């Protein structure tokens, strides 16, 4: 009998991870019919497709879909790249939404009065921001203005194809999941060209919107997506880690930009050393990719910690000096909530103005 190498063993479990997380995503799509959740996870579905196909070394037969998946996945890093890139995205989406809603006005003379509303911000009952329409518009415009339904359809087909053709999962999901109820949420509509109580008067419109987009991403994970799950599964950890890492890097990017240009200053985000240490480079690479072996051929999981029954098979333990998966999940969630509250502190939420009655 041929002895399996450690590299082959890890590749086997990468495939198992892809299968498990693909089923989690499809279960969420099919079981939780909610527009805010469906729109919020679009870039994470693209991350799954890109990373899984990268692991299996396969390409889509549809180049347009391939490009959409790549660009949507890269959209997760928009505030990690150059400040100017995130700024352009922010202002382009603001302009598009402004034009769209101005054009809906009955009389052209009203356009210059800024009576229209071009931004919807979604809140939980406790006033936490979970979503905003201009961020969603950015993601939907990456595939050249395709509808949300069309993008979801494309991504769903890609995920199903990976599960069936690469993982041997049949048409019916093998492990149906039960979810918690979607937290109640409402919204407030704004015109970003007018001053209002919600935005921070110390910042210009561009800075307010950039901070709002980062808040919406991390707030959506903490208060909308995590609460619908009954467990602390690996896909949930993956999207939380990617969001925490990218938001933290985005805050640093903005702070450095302001410091270099000697303009306004962001107040400090008090992050302790042990919290920063949660953002390991090795672990980050494994959250963005499915291979458990890096480009230099080095295993990300130490044989000392390998455990085929553990979530992520000992990856957390290997990257964090033996820390167990559940402890790491909880520590990361606490950091995620800390960053969220920091970003939320820049805004003024009037809970009395929140309108209810959404899905």
Beta strands, then each sheet from edge to edge (+ up, - down):
strand 1: 119-124
strand 2: 129-132
strand 3: 185-190
sheet 1: 2+ 1- 3+
end
